[in-house]
Amino acid sequence: MDHPLTAGHRTSGSDTDTQAHMNSISHSALYNNDLSNYTLPGDRLQRVMKDDSKSPLLLVACGSYSPITYLHLRMFEMAADYIKFSTDFELIGGYLSPVSDAYKKAGLASAEHRIRMCEIAVDETSSWLMVDSWEAMQKEYQRTAVVLDHFDHEINVVRGGIETSSGERKHVRIALLAGADLIQTMSTPGVWTSKDLDHILGRFGAFIVERTGTDIDDALANLQPWKENIYVIQQLIQNDVSSTKIRLFLRREMSVQYLIPAPVIKYIEEHDLYEDDGAGSSHEKEREGKGKSTADVDKQLPDHS
């Protein structure tokens, strides 16, 4: 069955060429840390509302993507189903927004490589997801609230929202898509500022995918002021694949086939990525939550030394 965003759409040769051209521009600008040529990728955005009675919605998933996994991609599909069957929103697009090199998290490959891996993944596996390099191109770490403001500006100011079937323009709701580990950090005192929480959850809202080992009810109990803007998506088929585990598998020369897209595996091999992990970062809790440390995950893997 066709995805609601892609019914009637198939990638033609010209579409593929256009996407490749946009990726090359993004990749070149990223390499030179040049924002003067930046434009938000929009070739896969829905341009006209299918049901004017609904509210248009755009999902943004911020993260390290070092590397991108099938769970990152699957989260968008789970969210799309939830939105279709359980809300009055109409999903018009989805973006992955990789963090900049200034994040300096352990295991963080360069922004150039992470952007390219994300582009390869969505080009090969999706007909509606896109990768935005704006955050990755920044010289300084950008807070999630600022990134959402960026998308709001690009979609609703620069593009003027979305066209309705009657020809009018409609404001698009921007929302954060994240795993339950992130929402858990939002409920932890001292990790996020109250100003950012109110901006993210109050102005934009969040779609949260349940993850193994995270008590979502406990996290939401401390976020009651914004409960109407937090949508919890059940993960009906459990998947706890993480970038941390992928990096550890690669370091141990174990197979990651079927855990991440094959073209991404090829890219990692061609560029000798993840042979070791780098230094950590003070921003790590905001992005990744209180997940298991590298040492914790490493203990769960068989010793092949």
N, C-alpha and C positions, 0 to 999 in steps of 0.2 A: 504494500500500500504506500502511496506517495506521502511524503512528509507534508504537513500543512503549508510549509513555506516554499516547497519545491514542486508541488503539483503542477504539471504542465511545463516544468522547466527541466531542460537537460543541457549539460555543458557541451556547447558546440566547439569546433576548432577555433573559431574567432574568440569565443568566450575564454577558452584556455589561454590563447595568446595574450588577451587583455589582462587576465589575472597574472600571467607570468611577467608581463611588462610592469604592472603595478608592484609586483613583488620585487622586481629588480630595482625599481625606483626607491622603494622602502628600504631595501637591503643596502643600496648605495648610500642613501642619506644616513642610515644608521651607522655604517662604517665610518663616515666622516663626521658623525655627531652633528649633522646639519638639519635644522628644523625649517630652513627657508623654503625647501621644496616639499615640505610635508603636506599631505592631503589624507583625510580619513578614507580608507578603502570603503567603497560603497557599491561595488558591482553586484553583490549578493543581497543587498537590502531590498526588502519589499517596498515598492514605490506607491502602491495604491491599496487602501483598506479594502478588505473583502466584505467586512460587516461593519458598517458605520456605527452600529449601536454599541460596539465594544470599544475598549480603551487600548490604543496601540502601546506595545511594550517592547523594549530593547534590553537584552541581557548582556551584562559585562562580567567576565570572570577574570579577576586579577590574580597573579601568582608568579612563581619562579619559573615553572615549566622547564625544569632542568633534570631530566628531559620531560617532554609532554608524554602522557600515558593515555591508554584507552579510557581510563576512568575520567580524566579531564574532559574528553570528548563525550563520553557517555552521560556525564552530568547535564550537558545541554539537552540531550535527547530526553532524559527523565524529566527535566524542567518543561520541555515542550509538551510532553504528554500531560503533565500536571496542569499546565496553563490551559491547554485545549479542553480538558474534561472537568476542571475544578474551579475555573475563574471566569471572569468576564473580560479578560484581556485578549488581545490578538497579538501574537508574537510576530514581530516584523524583522528580527535579525538577532545575531549573537556575535560577540567579539571576545577574543582572548587578548588580554593585555599583560604581556610579560614585564616584570619589574626591571629597573635599570641596573647597570653594573654597580651603582653606588650602594645598592642593598648589601653587597659583600657577605652574603650568606655562605656557609660551608657547602661545597659542592656546586656552587653556582658557575655554570659555564658562561662565557662571554655573551653579552646581549646579541651580538651578531649571530652566534650559533643558535641561541635559544629562539630568536625570531625566525630563523630559517627552518628550524625543526618544526615549529608550530605551523609555518606556512606549508611545509611539505605535508604535514599531517592533515590539515584541513583540505588542502587541494586534492589529496588522494582519497579521503574518506568522507567528505561532506560536500553538499551542494548549497549550504546556507550559512555556514560559519565563516568568520573572517578573523584576521589577525591585525591588530593595530599596534604600530611601533612607537607611538608618541611617548608613552611612559618609558619605554626602554631607551629612547633617545635622550632622555634627560640626564644632565650631568649630576644632579642631586636626587636623592630618594624622594619620591612623591607619595604623599599619604593617599590612602584609598579615597578619601573624600574629595581630594583634588582631582583624581583620575575620573571619578564620576562626574564632577563638574565639567571636565574636558569633553566627555561624551555628550553631556547635556547641551553644551555650547555648539558642538559640531553638528548634532542632529537637529536641535530645535532653533538655533540661531542661524548658523551657516546654511543649513538645508531647509529651514522653515518647517520642520516637522514632517508629517506625511500627508499625502493627498487622500481625500475621501472620494467615494464613488461619485459624489455630486460636484467634485472639483474644488472643494474647500480644503484648507490646510488644518491639520489637527496636531496638537502638542503630543509628543511621544514621551511616555513614562520610561525613565532609565532606572534599572534595578540591578543590584549586585547579585551574582550567582556564586555561591561558595559552599564548602563542606561544613559539616557541623562542628569540626574542630575550630574553625574560625569564629563561629558564633559563640563558642565556649570562651574564647579569649575576650570577646566583647563583654561577657558577663563577669569577667575577672577584674576586680578593682585595680586601677593603676596601669593597666595595659593600654587602654584606649582613653582619650580625653572625652569628657562628657559632651563637649562641643562637636567633636567628630562623630560620636555615636548618634547624636541628635540629627546631624547633617546627613549621615548615611542612611540611618533607619527611619528618620522622620521625613526627610525630604524625598529620598529615593526609594527606600525599602530593600528587602533582601529575600531571595529564594534560597533556602538552605537544604542541602541534600544530606540526609542522615548518613553517618559513617560509623563503622564498627568501633566500639570502645568509647564512644562519646555519649554522655547522658544529655540528650537534647532538652528534656523537660527541666532538668536542673539549670541548664544554661538560660533557657527562656524565662525562668522564674525571676531572674534578675534584670530582665529587659521588658518588663510589663508596660512601661510608657509607650513602647513602640510595637506592641504585640499585633496590632492591626496591620502593620506593614511587613511582618515577618511571615513568610509562607514556608512551611516545612514539607519537604518532599520525601516520602518513604522510598528507600532503596529496596525494591522487591526482590532483586537478585543481588545478594551481597558481594561487594567488590572492595577489597582493601589494598589494592595496588597503589603504591606511592612512588614518587620520584626517588625518595631516599632508598627504598628497597631496590629499585632498578639500578641505581648507582652502585649499590653494594654487590648486586649480582654481577654487574659488569666488572667491578674490581676483582671479583673472584673468578672471572672468566666463565661464569655460568650463563645459560641461555636466558634471553628475555623475549624470545619469539612468542608472539601472540599476547604479550603484555603491553607492548607499544607497537605502533605501526611499522611494518617492515621497511618502508623507505627511511624512517627515522633511524632504525637500527643501522642501515647502510650508511647514513650520514655520520652517525657516531663513529662507526668503524673507519670511515674514510678520513675523519679528522682527529682520530685518537683521543676522543673525549672520555672523561670520567675515569682516568687511570688512577687518580687520587683526588681527594677533596681539599678545598681551600679553607680559608679562615671564616669565622662566624660573623654575626652582625647584631647590632643593638636593635634592629628593626624586626628581628626574626619572629618575635611573638605575634606582632600584628599580622604578618603574612601567613605564617604556618601554624599558629596556635600552639598548644602544649602537646604536640605529637611526640612520638618516641625519638630519642636521640639516636645518632648514628650507632653509638655503642650498643644501645638497647636492641636495635634491629639486627646488628651484626651477630649478637649472641644467638639469634634464632636460626641463623643459617648454618648449614653443615660446614665443617672445617675441611677444606680441600687443600690445605697447605702441606 
